[in-house]
């Protein structure tokens, strides 16, 4: 389901049979061209390569996922795992491994992938069908997949979902190795699906979106428009079959699958959050590749709904554990916030595409918030433990059964760990983009790259920064020969507001300022679409220096988020902070954070692989030993970046803290 269709989009047109007649106006600089060297992202990317991917393959082996393919190849046995979509855990890990091969050649890994691909080929049926649960024993199938191919696809069979992840893995493997082995498997499967589904054939809206994104990748590689048409067909099928629109049950009214209305008529994000993100990402692809303005208008409206009414302060989406879905507008509870890691990854895919479509920094502002907070929180510092959900609040006296207190090495439904394996290698592909003679610097990460602009202009770029701990960024712009072009540097939206909507705001009303120099001299800066536009004649060894103030900001919620009334969250730079029990006397639910509290930032190299902490002295409510009295005492308060919580044992955690006592609720056990 990867946005890697976009990341690879800028690779030389020689990988395509033909270049699309239409495409995104802005092109991502692919991760294969960006060499990351910073202390924040480079270790995570290396950890994913050396720890996460091998651990994921091991889990696929020990849990029976690989054995499922072996039995499918033998056409006998009993499906070993819980879900019909468990095939995708191998596909996603294979995809991530392929990305690492693009930047870190490894003969042993390459050979292992070849062996897995050979196994997948043996498991594929002669006509291209590939779905291990049915192939192992087509007579004794489970109720969820049905007695025949495709009959339960609208609901729970996941046959097309599995296919989509196969296509994404195949595209990654082909682009990384130029081997056609997995690509040929994917094309046989896609040709079967194209011969089966269409306006005059079998008609269905896939129960779990992702095949649409995978088909777009096959179109990009082959130039065969039938794959693009099929992707659009699957999207256009949504809303065609009537559901019980009077029902409040999202499973009965079609909202769970985003199947309640045609996609171009949907105005509110509803249903399963991951499915929605994959669908909106595919809609952006179709809008870019076909020029369909109705698709563009629809995703613009949907984006406004998510950014303005359905996103947590840490960037998480999907408030309701019941169906892993969106709640109603402004329904963002804290105690039982679900916020699946896969939904965060999908939201990055979508926001990146929105940027490539519109060239506006606000989409990168949202992407950055997700990336640094509610996404990497799901990826443990050891590289082999994960969160499926990303909690907003953990209380000693209340715990929702769906919300995790600690990370796990694997899950019965392990979509999130394997999604991490393929996402992390792609992170460098979100740093830079280009459009004609415009270079966009979106994320501030120490890195180097070489960019080719029109008219043979070759530019070497080098970023040096200690972001997100420090707001200083040095950018060396080094064209091979003097040339006029534009360097567009994103001015982070967090300087003036947490998100590009009124969902959250800063308590302070100051407007974030920044300083910018070229070769040591201040220059007049035009800001357009959230970017400082530096359009000039660039010469060898030019240097841009920009500094963003890293103020400690108090974040307030829109009044419609009633659960946050009277509460405040903390943010510094792009990072959202939380209070964790271990730093705050064993509890966090008893803390107050008055407006007058003085807070200081301090970098702690000895803590959580190095983090900037926020600390001060705050009132805390302490209950007497007899359980019949209470008092407020002053105590030391420490907050850590949210992404780093739950690495030191289980206990309370809060992002939102009361500013003052507004009342007392006495709870008896």
Secondary structure, DSSP 8 states (H G I E B T S, - for coil): --THHHHGGGS-GGGSSS--SS--SSEE--GGGEEE--TTHHHHHHHIIIIIHHHHHHHHHHTTHHHHHHHHHHT-S---SS-GGGHHHHHHHHHHHHHHHHHS--HHHHHHHHHHHHHHHHHS-TTS---HHHHH-SSS--TTT-SSTTTTTTTT--HHHHHHHHHHHHHHHHHHH---HHHHHHHHHHHHHHHHBSTTSB----SS--HHHHHHHHHHHH--HHHHHHHHHHHHTTT-S---TT-S-TTTSSGGGT-SS-GGG--S--SBHHHHHHHHHHHHHHHHHH--HHHHHHHHHHHHHHHHHS--TTS----BTTTTB--STT---STT----HHHHHHHHHHHHHHHHHH--HHHHHHHHHIIIIIIGGGB-TTSS-B-SS--SEE-SS---TTS-SS-BS--SS-HHHHHHHHHHTTGGGGSEEEETTEEEE-S---EEEEEEEGGGEEEEEEEEE-TTT--EEEEEEEESS-EEEEEEEE--GGGT-SSSSSSEEESS-----EEEEETTEE---EEETTEEEEEEEE-TTEEEEEEE---EEEEEE-TT-GGGTTEEEEEETTEEEEEEGGGTTT-STTBB--TT---EEEEETTSTTSEEEEEEEEEEEEE-TTSS-EEEEEEEEEEEEGGG-SSS-S--EESSEESS---------
